[in-house]
């Protein structure tokens, strides 16, 4: 009898241990910021949790937090969880800190349109691409209204090489003859755009792929340097009518930077320019450009000389001094132009950093340079 009682006690002890372990697993949710390897904790039974975890529940139970945040994180979070169920007090406190810091930013940007320009290293690396897509879907889940504009430089270069065409650039813009234009449109609209749409859909959101031609979203005109640049265009008109029902219904527009002029001639348009003009036309709260550098640097040869925040006057001064040059010029120009047309802030962030979108939107530190009006 003593043996049976002892065995019963051991079985009961094991059941309690497994129950606690399952509870801890449910309380862990999706990652927010990769370098901290942190997760948002969700509790289905707050009365039985310790004070630290209970504070998580209270944060997410605030009426200002949309139910979509909780449901989205619960449904997607478990897919990224691993063996982190044995979290200690320090990691729990870290998650509380993340939630506390993120909450006012979620409240600030919820319901606001944010235009993202995606390109560079974040397109070349599969891990970075996955990071960007997951961040985009997470931000959509918590109530932001993202519009996703993309280029496709590396993929275009790959296909140009396959056809034996040497890519050429002038002041950061691709020189585009008729043969190059045909490949640019094929790659951006037919390949890159649909691939991104598929990735976003797979991550749990609903994306709709468009180019500037669809719904007359963008009307192009030849660049003033058309003699040197070929079919590189500027934007003469933006009509965002086709985007409004998509955004209002929670869809994510994914827009390739190709447009046509009044006669139907196709033009390759710099994706930064497209993002800036769309941000202005949509009355966006924020414009974010992902790049291959840390942001705007005081000294182009010193990657540690990052300028965290600067106004339009400061930008003009840095351009005149030659501290902003090359491919950074069209980026800052489109930011300045969008700010002049009513966009609140524009940021140039480091797309090489995993989860840089979350750093920029949900933290005080940001992930690059923020430009203000």
DASUL-V615057 format. One record per residue. N is the residue number from 1. SS is DSSP state (alpha for helix, beta for strand, coil for the rest). OMEGA is omega in whole degrees, 0 to 359 (999 if undefined). D_LAST is the distance of its C-alpha to the last C-alpha in Angstrom with 2 decimals. Layout:
N_SS_OMEGA_D_LAST / N_SS_OMEGA_D_LAST
This chain:
1_coil_179_80.90 / 2_alpha_179_79.04 / 3_alpha_180_77.77 / 4_alpha_179_76.49 / 5_alpha_178_74.78 / 6_alpha_179_73.12 / 7_alpha_179_71.93 / 8_alpha_179_70.60 / 9_alpha_180_68.61 / 10_alpha_178_67.14 / 11_alpha_180_66.19 / 12_alpha_179_64.61 / 13_alpha_180_62.64 / 14_alpha_178_61.38 / 15_alpha_179_60.35 / 16_alpha_178_58.32 / 17_alpha_181_56.64 / 18_alpha_179_55.73 / 19_alpha_178_54.46 / 20_alpha_181_52.13 / 21_alpha_178_50.99 / 22_alpha_180_50.21 / 23_alpha_178_48.32 / 24_alpha_180_46.16 / 25_alpha_180_45.50 / 26_alpha_183_44.37 / 27_alpha_178_42.05 / 28_beta_180_40.06 / 29_beta_192_37.33 / 30_beta_176_34.68 / 31_beta_172_32.91 / 32_coil_183_29.32 / 33_coil_190_28.51 / 34_alpha_184_30.98 / 35_alpha_178_31.23 / 36_alpha_183_32.46 / 37_coil_188_34.74 / 38_coil_178_34.11 / 39_beta_175_34.80 / 40_beta_183_34.14 / 41_beta_178_37.48 / 42_coil_180_38.87 / 43_coil_178_42.10 / 44_coil_182_44.37 / 45_coil_188_46.55 / 46_alpha_184_44.56 / 47_alpha_184_47.62 / 48_alpha_181_49.25 / 49_coil_177_46.44 / 50_coil_185_45.99 / 51_alpha_182_43.43 / 52_alpha_182_40.88 / 53_alpha_177_40.98 / 54_alpha_179_41.31 / 55_alpha_175_37.92 / 56_alpha_183_36.45 / 57_alpha_180_38.12 / 58_alpha_179_36.90 / 59_alpha_184_33.26 / 60_alpha_179_33.72 / 61_coil_179_35.82 / 62_coil_180_33.10 / 63_coil_181_32.77 / 64_coil_181_29.01 / 65_coil_183_29.77 / 66_coil_177_30.65 / 67_alpha_180_34.19 / 68_alpha_179_32.89 / 69_alpha_183_31.54 / 70_alpha_183_35.04 / 71_alpha_181_36.92 / 72_alpha_181_34.72 / 73_alpha_178_34.87 / 74_alpha_184_38.58 / 75_alpha_183_39.34 / 76_alpha_186_37.33 / 77_alpha_184_37.55 / 78_alpha_180_41.27 / 79_alpha_182_40.94 / 80_alpha_179_39.11 / 81_coil_177_41.23 / 82_coil_184_43.91 / 83_coil_185_46.05 / 84_coil_183_43.54 / 85_coil_180_45.61 / 86_coil_181_46.93 / 87_coil_179_43.69 / 88_coil_184_44.23 / 89_alpha_181_42.74 / 90_alpha_180_40.12 / 91_alpha_177_38.74 / 92_alpha_178_38.80 / 93_alpha_178_36.81 / 94_alpha_180_34.28 / 95_alpha_177_33.89 / 96_alpha_179_33.52 / 97_alpha_181_30.76 / 98_alpha_179_28.93 / 99_alpha_181_29.42 / 100_alpha_180_28.36 / 101_alpha_185_25.09 / 102_alpha_187_24.46 / 103_alpha_181_25.35 / 104_alpha_179_22.27 / 105_alpha_176_20.07 / 106_alpha_179_22.53 / 107_alpha_182_22.43 / 108_alpha_188_18.64 / 109_alpha_180_18.42 / 110_coil_181_21.86 / 111_coil_181_21.97 / 112_coil_178_18.40 / 113_beta_177_17.97 / 114_beta_179_16.70 / 115_beta_179_16.98 / 116_beta_170_18.53 / 117_beta_186_19.48 / 118_beta_179_22.76 / 119_coil_176_24.59 / 120_coil_185_25.94 / 121_alpha_181_28.10 / 122_alpha_176_27.44 / 123_alpha_185_29.40 / 124_alpha_182_32.21 / 125_coil_180_33.17 / 126_alpha_181_34.88 / 127_alpha_178_34.08 / 128_alpha_178_30.34 / 129_alpha_178_30.48 / 130_alpha_179_32.29 / 131_alpha_181_29.76 / 132_alpha_182_26.83 / 133_alpha_180_28.90 / 134_alpha_177_30.12 / 135_alpha_180_26.71 / 136_alpha_180_25.47 / 137_alpha_177_28.55 / 138_alpha_180_28.23 / 139_alpha_176_24.68 / 140_alpha_180_26.10 / 141_alpha_183_29.01 / 142_coil_170_27.01 / 143_coil_174_25.36 / 144_coil_181_22.19 / 145_beta_186_22.15 / 146_beta_169_21.59 / 147_beta_191_21.49 / 148_beta_179_22.76 / 149_beta_183_22.32 / 150_beta_166_24.53 / 151_coil_180_25.82 / 152_coil_185_29.14 / 153_alpha_181_29.52 / 154_alpha_180_32.24 / 155_alpha_177_34.25 / 156_alpha_179_34.03 / 157_alpha_179_35.25 / 158_alpha_182_38.08 / 159_alpha_174_39.30 / 160_alpha_179_39.00 / 161_alpha_179_41.20 / 162_alpha_178_43.69 / 163_coil_176_44.05 / 164_coil_180_44.28 / 165_coil_181_41.09 / 166_coil_178_39.18 / 167_coil_178_35.35 / 168_coil_181_33.54 / 169_beta_177_29.91 / 170_beta_182_28.15 / 171_coil_177_24.73 / 172_coil_181_24.21 / 173_beta_181_25.40 / 174_beta_173_28.82 / 175_coil_191_31.43 / 176_beta_173_32.96 / 177_coil_186_36.39 / 178_alpha_179_38.26 / 179_alpha_179_39.89 / 180_alpha_180_36.69 / 181_alpha_180_34.96 / 182_alpha_180_37.82 / 183_alpha_179_37.43 / 184_alpha_181_33.63 / 185_alpha_179_34.03 / 186_alpha_185_37.00 / 187_alpha_185_35.29 / 188_alpha_186_31.83 / 189_alpha_187_33.09 / 190_alpha_186_36.58 / 191_alpha_185_36.34 / 192_alpha_183_33.00 / 193_alpha_183_31.65 / 194_alpha_176_34.84 / 195_alpha_179_35.12 / 196_alpha_177_31.73 / 197_alpha_180_32.71 / 198_alpha_180_35.96 / 199_alpha_180_34.41 / 200_alpha_178_32.08 / 201_alpha_180_35.05 / 202_alpha_181_37.22 / 203_coil_173_34.79 / 204_coil_176_35.19 / 205_coil_177_32.47 / 206_coil_182_32.92 / 207_beta_177_31.11 / 208_beta_183_31.41 / 209_beta_180_31.14 / 210_beta_165_29.86 / 211_beta_179_28.99 / 212_coil_180_27.09 / 213_coil_186_30.54 / 214_alpha_180_31.25 / 215_alpha_185_30.91 / 216_alpha_181_29.34 / 217_coil_179_26.10 / 218_beta_171_24.93 / 219_beta_185_26.50 / 220_beta_170_26.48 / 221_beta_180_27.20 / 222_beta_175_28.43 / 223_coil_175_26.13 / 224_coil_178_26.45 / 225_coil_184_28.13 / 226_alpha_180_30.52 / 227_alpha_180_33.50 / 228_alpha_187_32.34 / 229_alpha_182_30.51 / 230_beta_185_32.85 / 231_coil_170_31.73 / 232_beta_187_28.11 / 233_beta_167_26.14 / 234_beta_180_22.85 / 235_beta_178_21.90 / 236_beta_183_22.98 / 237_beta_174_22.76 / 238_beta_175_21.81 / 239_coil_185_24.07 / 240_coil_184_23.29 / 241_alpha_183_26.42 / 242_alpha_183_28.30 / 243_alpha_187_25.75 / 244_alpha_179_25.71 / 245_alpha_178_29.27 / 246_alpha_181_28.80 / 247_alpha_182_25.73 / 248_alpha_179_27.37 / 249_coil_175_30.51 / 250_coil_177_28.97 / 251_coil_178_29.34 / 252_beta_176_27.03 / 253_beta_177_26.44 / 254_beta_194_26.85 / 255_beta_176_25.85 / 256_beta_188_27.25 / 257_coil_175_25.42 / 258_beta_179_28.26 / 259_beta_179_28.41 / 260_beta_175_30.82 / 261_coil_183_30.78 / 262_coil_181_32.76 / 263_coil_180_35.98 / 264_coil_178_35.51 / 265_coil_180_34.90 / 266_beta_178_33.00 / 267_beta_172_30.01 / 268_beta_183_28.42 / 269_coil_179_24.65 / 270_coil_185_22.39 / 271_alpha_176_21.52 / 272_alpha_179_17.94 / 273_alpha_179_17.54 / 274_alpha_181_19.36 / 275_alpha_180_17.25 / 276_alpha_181_13.95 / 277_alpha_177_15.74 / 278_alpha_178_17.42 / 279_alpha_179_14.39 / 280_alpha_183_13.12 / 281_alpha_182_16.74 / 282_alpha_185_17.37 / 283_coil_186_14.46 / 284_coil_175_13.94 / 285_coil_187_12.50 / 286_beta_173_11.80 / 287_beta_180_12.50 / 288_beta_177_14.74 / 289_beta_174_16.48 / 290_beta_184_19.76 / 291_beta_178_20.91 / 292_coil_177_23.92 / 293_coil_183_22.27 / 294_coil_184_20.93 / 295_coil_176_17.35 / 296_coil_183_16.00 / 297_beta_173_18.79 / 298_coil_178_19.17 / 299_coil_184_22.61 / 300_coil_181_23.24 / 301_coil_181_26.78 / 302_coil_183_26.02 / 303_coil_179_24.85 / 304_coil_184_24.61 / 305_coil_183_21.88 / 306_beta_173_19.03 / 307_coil_185_15.55 / 308_coil_181_14.61 / 309_beta_183_10.97 / 310_beta_178_8.88 / 311_beta_184_5.71 / 312_alpha_179_5.78 / 313_alpha_179_8.59 / 314_alpha_178_10.35 / 315_alpha_181_10.46 / 316_alpha_180_12.07 / 317_alpha_180_14.36 / 318_alpha_176_15.52 / 319_alpha_180_16.33 / 320_alpha_181_18.28 / 321_coil_180_20.08 / 322_coil_178_21.06 / 323_coil_172_19.71 / 324_coil_184_17.91 / 325_coil_175_20.63 / 326_coil_184_22.72 / 327_alpha_179_21.66 / 328_alpha_183_18.28 / 329_alpha_178_17.25 / 330_alpha_179_17.23 / 331_alpha_181_15.36 / 332_alpha_178_12.32 / 333_alpha_181_12.69 / 334_alpha_176_12.73 / 335_alpha_181_9.62 / 336_alpha_181_7.67 / 337_alpha_180_9.85 / 338_alpha_177_9.44 / 339_alpha_179_5.72 / 340_alpha_181_6.98 / 341_coil_171_9.82 / 342_coil_176_8.76 / 343_coil_187_8.56 / 344_coil_179_7.29 / 345_beta_176_7.13 / 346_beta_182_8.96 / 347_beta_172_11.78 / 348_beta_189_14.46 / 349_beta_184_17.54 / 350_beta_180_21.17 / 351_coil_179_23.30 / 352_coil_181_26.41 / 353_coil_178_26.11 / 354_coil_178_27.99 / 355_coil_180_26.11 / 356_alpha_178_22.71 / 357_alpha_179_21.27 / 358_alpha_176_22.78 / 359_alpha_184_21.59 / 360_alpha_186_17.93 / 361_alpha_193_18.29 / 362_alpha_178_21.04 / 363_coil_176_20.73 / 364_coil_186_18.85 / 365_coil_184_19.36 / 366_coil_184_17.67 / 367_coil_181_19.02 / 368_beta_182_16.78 / 369_beta_175_13.35 / 370_beta_180_10.22 / 371_beta_179_6.93 / 372_beta_182_3.78 / 373_coil_999_0.00
